[in-house]
Amino acid sequence: MEKMIQLVMISGRSGSGKSAAIHILEDIGFYCVDNLPVGLLSTLINQQLEDTQENNRKLAVGIDARNNPKHLANFAEISENIEKNPQVSCTIIYLDADDQTLIQRFSETKRKHPLSSEKISLSEAVSIEEALLEPIASKAHITLDTSKLNLHQLRDLIKNQVHGNAPSRMSVLFYSFGFKHGIPVDSDLVFDVRCLPNPFWSHSLREYNGLDAEIIAFLEKHESVQKMLHDVGTFLDTWLPRFEANNRSYMTVAIGCTGGQHRSVYFAEALFTRFKSAFPQVQVRHRQLVKHS
């Protein structure tokens, strides 16, 4: 199968949401390069076609007014040459907002416009940037006015324009840990299973962990374990889709027991098995078993 690249070029005046759009594309699986010199576009594409092991590569490139003005002026020719490549599917998205909104955004954030200086005011820089980026704006397949958009609305627009009506899917990580080593700082949801029967107190089971058949058999015979597994699974059945619908890209579900060796490991594996068909990107990790993996 011939390798293909889905290329999305993102440009727009400073303050219009270009950087946010790049982050959104990164969240939905694009390899992103921001502020790339226009003259290196073809080199980057050829490199991706040669280096990647994937048959379908998603590449997003941010282009702004900090580029060489001569290269920006030649954007039409550069983009047309790229679009002639049968291995590249190219979409150019241009973000903009009215001058008053752009100036207000810079004033609110106290950021310096990249083209402003002691001799160039903010309003002048906004106008100069518009002229510099006109060659890209005129070639854009999609132009979005972000004047009245918040970040969530911009996210939805970018996703819909790139993926059509097919929503991107949330990545879910089930992560076992031991409370005595501290709660993982990147946890979104934390479940405490220390109330369940503990195999550690059985000398014959202590050397095993939650991946071993001996521990699995021990825990599965206890009704309390199955009841909690059912209740947590039902909770996640209800709320994981709600988080995904709210534009969450990642969700870490942490399961903790005392030492992170037995109950939490079994629980995380059981939840992974339950949800691996519901979400396309589901993983399981065991923090306290890292030395054994």
SETOR-405271 format. One record per residue (C-alpha): residue in three letters; x, y, z. Coordinates in nm, 4 decimals, padded with zeros to 6 digits. Layout:
! SETOR-405271
+-----+----------+----------+----------+
:   r :     east :    north :       up :
+-----+----------+----------+----------+
: ALA :        X :        Y :        Z :
...
+-----+----------+----------+----------+
! end
This chain:
! SETOR-405271
+-----+----------+----------+----------+
:   r :     east :    north :       up :
+-----+----------+----------+----------+
: MET :  00.0000 :  00.0000 :  00.0000 :
: GLU :  00.1341 :  00.3427 : -00.0978 :
: LYS :  00.2035 :  00.5732 :  00.1943 :
: MET : -00.0280 :  00.8715 :  00.2257 :
: ILE : -00.0042 :  01.1909 :  00.4291 :
: GLN : -00.3057 :  01.3858 :  00.5472 :
: LEU : -00.1571 :  01.7340 :  00.5659 :
: VAL : -00.3323 :  02.0198 :  00.7435 :
: MET : -00.1722 :  02.3623 :  00.7220 :
: ILE : -00.2903 :  02.6042 :  00.9898 :
: SER : -00.2319 :  02.9759 :  00.9588 :
: GLY : -00.3878 :  03.2987 :  01.0772 :
: ARG : -00.3174 :  03.6262 :  01.2424 :
: SER : -00.1719 :  03.6267 :  01.5923 :
: GLY : -00.4478 :  03.6003 :  01.8512 :
: SER : -00.6911 :  03.4236 :  01.6182 :
: GLY : -00.6397 :  03.0815 :  01.7800 :
: LYS : -00.3740 :  02.9251 :  01.5574 :
: SER : -00.1731 :  02.7787 :  01.8458 :
: ALA : -00.4896 :  02.6412 :  02.0062 :
: ALA : -00.5836 :  02.4791 :  01.6743 :
: ILE : -00.2408 :  02.3131 :  01.6542 :
: HIS : -00.2884 :  02.1715 :  02.0051 :
: ILE : -00.6340 :  02.0435 :  01.9107 :
: LEU : -00.4924 :  01.8604 :  01.6087 :
: GLU : -00.2167 :  01.7158 :  01.8248 :
: ASP : -00.4814 :  01.5835 :  02.0642 :
: ILE : -00.6584 :  01.3996 :  01.7818 :
: GLY : -00.3465 :  01.2240 :  01.6591 :
: PHE : -00.1647 :  01.4633 :  01.4260 :
: TYR :  00.2121 :  01.5008 :  01.4278 :
: CYS :  00.2419 :  01.8782 :  01.4649 :
: VAL :  00.5155 :  02.1243 :  01.3719 :
: ASP :  00.4499 :  02.4880 :  01.4628 :
: ASN :  00.6091 :  02.7940 :  01.3022 :
: LEU :  00.7702 :  02.5940 :  01.0222 :
: PRO :  00.9560 :  02.7979 :  00.7576 :
: VAL :  00.7432 :  02.7748 :  00.4434 :
: GLY :  01.0476 :  02.6878 :  00.2367 :
: LEU :  01.0907 :  02.3652 :  00.4355 :
: LEU :  00.7400 :  02.2309 :  00.3743 :
: SER :  00.8347 :  02.0045 :  00.0854 :
: THR :  01.1411 :  01.8781 :  00.2724 :
: LEU :  00.9308 :  01.7906 :  00.5768 :
: ILE :  00.6736 :  01.6057 :  00.3678 :
: ASN :  00.9368 :  01.4032 :  00.1828 :
: GLN :  01.1052 :  01.3191 :  00.5124 :
: GLN :  00.7758 :  01.1981 :  00.6584 :
: LEU :  00.7074 :  00.9810 :  00.3537 :
: GLU :  01.0526 :  00.8239 :  00.3823 :
: ASP :  01.0765 :  00.7836 :  00.7602 :
: THR :  00.7313 :  00.6907 :  00.8837 :
: GLN :  00.6340 :  00.3249 :  00.9141 :
: GLU :  00.2664 :  00.4165 :  00.8958 :
: ASN :  00.0763 :  00.3891 :  00.5694 :
: ASN : -00.1414 :  00.6844 :  00.6654 :
: ARG :  00.0359 :  00.9693 :  00.8413 :
: LYS : -00.1445 :  01.2721 :  00.9841 :
: LEU :  00.0698 :  01.5855 :  00.9726 :
: ALA : -00.0242 :  01.9382 :  01.0832 :
: VAL :  00.1936 :  02.2430 :  01.0207 :
: GLY :  00.1527 :  02.5884 :  01.1712 :
: ILE :  00.2626 :  02.8811 :  00.9540 :
: ASP :  00.2697 :  03.2392 :  01.0780 :
: ALA :  00.3955 :  03.5840 :  00.9859 :
: ARG :  00.7375 :  03.5273 :  01.1398 :
: ASN :  00.8295 :  03.3479 :  00.8162 :
: ASN :  01.0551 :  03.5009 :  00.5554 :
: PRO :  00.8298 :  03.7493 :  00.3671 :
: LYS :  00.9646 :  03.6248 :  00.0327 :
: HIS :  00.8601 :  03.2682 :  00.1174 :
: LEU :  00.5145 :  03.3849 :  00.2252 :
: ALA :  00.4769 :  03.5712 : -00.1023 :
: ASN :  00.5550 :  03.2470 : -00.2885 :
: PHE :  00.3100 :  03.0400 : -00.0825 :
: ALA :  00.0729 :  02.9834 : -00.3762 :
: GLU :  00.3446 :  02.8199 : -00.5841 :
: ILE :  00.4741 :  02.6141 : -00.2906 :
: SER :  00.1289 :  02.4875 : -00.1934 :
: GLU :  00.0351 :  02.4048 : -00.5537 :
: ASN :  00.3475 :  02.1886 : -00.5893 :
: ILE :  00.2550 :  02.0038 : -00.2686 :
: GLU : -00.1015 :  01.9472 : -00.3872 :
: LYS :  00.0295 :  01.7884 : -00.7066 :
: ASN :  00.1837 :  01.5084 : -00.4990 :
: PRO : -00.0560 :  01.2101 : -00.5226 :
: GLN :  00.0616 :  01.0901 : -00.1801 :
: VAL : -00.0509 :  01.4084 : -00.0058 :
: SER : -00.4047 :  01.5113 :  00.0845 :
: CYS : -00.3788 :  01.8793 :  00.1740 :
: THR : -00.6152 :  02.1101 :  00.3625 :
: ILE : -00.5307 :  02.4733 :  00.4363 :
: ILE : -00.7176 :  02.6279 :  00.7300 :
: TYR : -00.6944 :  03.0016 :  00.7902 :
: LEU : -00.8085 :  03.1480 :  01.1223 :
: ASP : -00.8910 :  03.5140 :  01.1652 :
: ALA : -01.0837 :  03.7586 :  01.3798 :
: ASP : -01.1794 :  04.1216 :  01.3468 :
: ASP : -00.9127 :  04.3783 :  01.4331 :
: GLN : -01.0869 :  04.4954 :  01.7495 :
: THR : -01.1072 :  04.1398 :  01.8856 :
: LEU : -00.7408 :  04.0689 :  01.8107 :
: ILE : -00.6297 :  04.3909 :  01.9793 :
: GLN : -00.8521 :  04.3183 :  02.2790 :
: ARG : -00.7096 :  03.9668 :  02.3161 :
: PHE : -00.3537 :  04.0988 :  02.3216 :
: SER : -00.4502 :  04.3674 :  02.5711 :
: GLU : -00.6187 :  04.1147 :  02.8018 :
: THR : -00.3328 :  03.8652 :  02.7963 :
: LYS : -00.0561 :  04.1289 :  02.8089 :
: ARG :  00.1215 :  03.9414 :  02.5311 :
: LYS :  00.3422 :  04.1213 :  02.2820 :
: HIS :  00.2435 :  04.0951 :  01.9191 :
: PRO :  00.5327 :  03.9310 :  01.7271 :
: LEU :  00.5432 :  04.2186 :  01.4764 :
: SER :  00.5028 :  04.5103 :  01.7166 :
: SER :  00.7971 :  04.7187 :  01.8297 :
: GLU :  00.8852 :  05.0619 :  01.9611 :
: LYS :  00.8096 :  05.1997 :  01.6148 :
: ILE :  00.5131 :  04.9747 :  01.5275 :
: SER :  00.1980 :  04.9928 :  01.7395 :
: LEU : -00.0257 :  04.6961 :  01.8110 :
: SER : -00.2927 :  04.8116 :  01.5672 :
: GLU : -00.0319 :  04.8679 :  01.2964 :
: ALA :  00.1180 :  04.5227 :  01.3598 :
: VAL : -00.2259 :  04.3639 :  01.3177 :
: SER : -00.2661 :  04.5320 :  00.9775 :
: ILE :  00.0863 :  04.4464 :  00.8630 :
: GLU :  00.0337 :  04.0820 :  00.9574 :
: GLU : -00.2872 :  04.0682 :  00.7533 :
: ALA : -00.0977 :  04.1821 :  00.4443 :
: LEU :  00.1879 :  03.9360 :  00.5018 :
: LEU : -00.0490 :  03.6393 :  00.5369 :
: GLU : -00.2764 :  03.7338 :  00.2467 :
: PRO : -00.1093 :  03.4778 :  00.0116 :
: ILE : -00.2076 :  03.2023 :  00.2565 :
: ALA : -00.5538 :  03.3434 :  00.3254 :
: SER : -00.6282 :  03.3538 : -00.0471 :
: LYS : -00.5350 :  02.9851 : -00.0875 :
: ALA : -00.7212 :  02.8583 :  00.2202 :
: HIS : -00.9721 :  02.5808 :  00.1719 :
: ILE : -01.1382 :  02.6707 :  00.5024 :
: THR : -01.1530 :  03.0143 :  00.6677 :
: LEU : -01.2796 :  03.0393 :  01.0244 :
: ASP : -01.3741 :  03.3626 :  01.2001 :
: THR : -01.2950 :  03.3103 :  01.5680 :
: SER : -01.4131 :  03.6536 :  01.6866 :
: LYS : -01.7104 :  03.5095 :  01.8756 :
: LEU : -01.5753 :  03.1611 :  01.9475 :
: ASN : -01.4554 :  03.0198 :  02.2779 :
: LEU : -01.1988 :  02.7410 :  02.2976 :
: HIS : -01.4593 :  02.4618 :  02.3130 :
: GLN : -01.6374 :  02.5937 :  02.0033 :
: LEU : -01.3070 :  02.6251 :  01.8170 :
: ARG : -01.2196 :  02.2684 :  01.9140 :
: ASP : -01.5494 :  02.1394 :  01.7751 :
: LEU : -01.5083 :  02.3358 :  01.4520 :
: ILE : -01.1547 :  02.2127 :  01.3899 :
: LYS : -01.2516 :  01.8516 :  01.4627 :
: ASN : -01.5536 :  01.8695 :  01.2340 :
: GLN : -01.3575 :  02.0305 :  00.9512 :
: VAL : -01.0758 :  01.7759 :  00.9719 :
: HIS : -01.2757 :  01.4641 :  01.0592 :
: GLY : -01.6153 :  01.5550 :  00.9210 :
: ASN : -01.8877 :  01.4418 :  01.1548 :
: ALA : -01.6843 :  01.1553 :  01.2982 :
: PRO : -01.5796 :  01.2539 :  01.6510 :
: SER : -01.2288 :  01.1842 :  01.7741 :
: ARG : -01.2100 :  00.9313 :  02.0530 :
: MET : -01.0815 :  00.9687 :  02.4038 :
: SER : -00.7792 :  00.7719 :  02.5206 :
: VAL : -00.8364 :  00.5861 :  02.8491 :
: LEU : -00.5615 :  00.4613 :  03.0803 :
: PHE : -00.6305 :  00.2257 :  03.3710 :
: TYR : -00.3471 :  00.2738 :  03.6175 :
: SER : -00.2881 :  00.0626 :  03.9283 :
: PHE : -00.0884 :  00.2028 :  04.2194 :
: GLY : -00.0140 :  00.1638 :  04.5901 :
: PHE : -00.1443 :  00.4280 :  04.8287 :
: LYS :  00.1646 :  00.3949 :  05.0464 :
: HIS :  00.3661 :  00.5284 :  04.7513 :
: GLY :  00.1302 :  00.8220 :  04.6904 :
: ILE : -00.1579 :  00.8890 :  04.4522 :
: PRO : -00.0470 :  00.9450 :  04.0886 :
: VAL : -00.0525 :  01.3177 :  04.0227 :
: ASP : -00.2011 :  01.2765 :  03.6749 :
: SER : -00.5065 :  01.0823 :  03.7952 :
: ASP : -00.8466 :  01.2026 :  03.6733 :
: LEU : -01.0535 :  00.9469 :  03.8650 :
: VAL : -00.9290 :  00.7532 :  04.1688 :
: PHE : -01.0896 :  00.4375 :  04.3092 :
: ASP : -00.9819 :  00.2923 :  04.6428 :
: VAL : -01.0011 : -00.0891 :  04.6641 :
: ARG : -00.8282 : -00.1260 :  05.0028 :
: CYS : -01.1582 : -00.2404 :  05.1553 :
: LEU : -01.1426 : -00.5659 :  04.9562 :
: PRO : -00.9899 : -00.8936 :  05.0828 :
: ASN : -00.6120 : -00.8681 :  05.0708 :
: PRO : -00.4092 : -01.1634 :  04.9330 :
: PHE : -00.1015 : -01.0188 :  05.1021 :
: TRP : -00.2084 : -01.1717 :  05.4348 :
: SER : -00.1898 : -01.5194 :  05.2861 :
: HIS :  00.1769 : -01.6265 :  05.2974 :
: SER :  00.1258 : -01.8621 :  05.0041 :
: LEU : -00.0021 : -01.5762 :  04.7855 :
: ARG :  00.2220 : -01.2897 :  04.8948 :
: GLU :  00.4902 : -01.3526 :  04.6323 :
: TYR :  00.2393 : -01.3281 :  04.3451 :
: ASN :  00.0808 : -01.0171 :  04.1922 :
: GLY : -00.2538 : -00.9328 :  04.0360 :
: LEU : -00.1484 : -01.0659 :  03.6971 :
: ASP : -00.1004 : -01.4174 :  03.8321 :
: ALA : -00.3705 : -01.6849 :  03.8174 :
: GLU : -00.3396 : -01.7526 :  04.1926 :
: ILE : -00.4344 : -01.3927 :  04.2821 :
: ILE : -00.7082 : -01.3772 :  04.0194 :
: ALA : -00.8657 : -01.6971 :  04.1558 :
: PHE : -00.8453 : -01.5665 :  04.5131 :
: LEU : -01.0162 : -01.2357 :  04.4314 :
: GLU : -01.2796 : -01.3728 :  04.1955 :
: LYS : -01.4234 : -01.6011 :  04.4608 :
: HIS : -01.5145 : -01.3043 :  04.6841 :
: GLU : -01.8573 : -01.1530 :  04.6236 :
: SER : -01.7426 : -00.8120 :  04.7491 :
: VAL : -01.4764 : -00.7951 :  04.4786 :
: GLN : -01.7262 : -00.8705 :  04.2041 :
: LYS : -01.9776 : -00.6248 :  04.3489 :
: MET : -01.7258 : -00.3401 :  04.3525 :
: LEU : -01.6055 : -00.4293 :  04.0042 :
: HIS : -01.9648 : -00.4185 :  03.8819 :
: ASP : -02.0365 : -00.0855 :  04.0531 :
: VAL : -01.7192 :  00.0855 :  03.9285 :
: GLY : -01.7738 : -00.0528 :  03.5785 :
: THR : -02.1325 :  00.0761 :  03.5754 :
: PHE : -02.0143 :  00.4173 :  03.6947 :
: LEU : -01.7574 :  00.4339 :  03.4149 :
: ASP : -02.0134 :  00.3111 :  03.1599 :
: THR : -02.2181 :  00.6182 :  03.2447 :
: TRP : -01.9521 :  00.8868 :  03.2867 :
: LEU : -01.6638 :  00.8096 :  03.0497 :
: PRO : -01.8841 :  00.8916 :  02.7460 :
: ARG : -01.9854 :  01.2175 :  02.9171 :
: PHE : -01.6217 :  01.3171 :  02.9604 :
: GLU : -01.5533 :  01.2272 :  02.5974 :
: ALA : -01.8505 :  01.4344 :  02.4821 :
: ASN : -01.7015 :  01.7272 :  02.6750 :
: ASN : -01.3912 :  01.7146 :  02.4533 :
: ARG : -01.1638 :  01.5263 :  02.6912 :
: SER : -00.8752 :  01.3755 :  02.4976 :
: TYR : -00.7267 :  01.1667 :  02.7799 :
: MET : -00.8667 :  01.0068 :  03.0942 :
: THR : -00.6564 :  00.8323 :  03.3583 :
: VAL : -00.8526 :  00.6038 :  03.5889 :
: ALA : -00.6318 :  00.5176 :  03.8859 :
: ILE : -00.7030 :  00.2122 :  04.1022 :
: GLY : -00.5261 :  00.2008 :  04.4370 :
: CYS : -00.4673 : -00.0618 :  04.7019 :
: THR : -00.2137 : -00.0588 :  04.9856 :
: GLY :  00.1009 : -00.1733 :  04.8046 :
: GLY : -00.0103 : -00.1707 :  04.4410 :
: GLN :  00.0752 : -00.5370 :  04.3872 :
: HIS : -00.2443 : -00.7396 :  04.4110 :
: ARG : -00.5962 : -00.5930 :  04.4292 :
: SER : -00.5373 : -00.2765 :  04.2279 :
: VAL : -00.3543 : -00.4700 :  03.9560 :
: TYR : -00.6358 : -00.7235 :  03.9264 :
: PHE : -00.8946 : -00.4443 :  03.9219 :
: ALA : -00.7164 : -00.2387 :  03.6552 :
: GLU : -00.6794 : -00.5449 :  03.4331 :
: ALA : -01.0475 : -00.6333 :  03.4753 :
: LEU : -01.1563 : -00.2797 :  03.3813 :
: PHE : -00.9175 : -00.2770 :  03.0853 :
: THR : -01.0763 : -00.5988 :  02.9573 :
: ARG : -01.4242 : -00.4546 :  03.0026 :
: PHE : -01.3608 : -00.1249 :  02.8216 :
: LYS : -01.1043 : -00.2114 :  02.5537 :
: SER : -01.3794 : -00.2618 :  02.2968 :
: ALA : -01.5681 :  00.0557 :  02.3961 :
: PHE : -01.2798 :  00.2942 :  02.3238 :
: PRO : -01.0239 :  00.2481 :  02.0452 :
: GLN : -00.7343 :  00.3644 :  02.2630 :
: VAL : -00.7384 :  00.1889 :  02.6007 :
: GLN : -00.4250 :  00.1024 :  02.7954 :
: VAL : -00.3392 : -00.0499 :  03.1305 :
: ARG : -00.0297 :  00.0275 :  03.3376 :
: HIS :  00.0876 : -00.0889 :  03.6808 :
: ARG :  00.3073 :  00.1629 :  03.8577 :
: GLN :  00.4332 : -00.0670 :  04.1324 :
: LEU :  00.4984 : -00.3553 :  03.8908 :
: VAL :  00.7205 : -00.1489 :  03.6634 :
: LYS :  01.0305 : -00.3364 :  03.7814 :
: HIS :  00.8724 : -00.6640 :  03.6742 :
: SER :  00.7567 : -00.5540 :  03.3279 :
+-----+----------+----------+----------+
! end
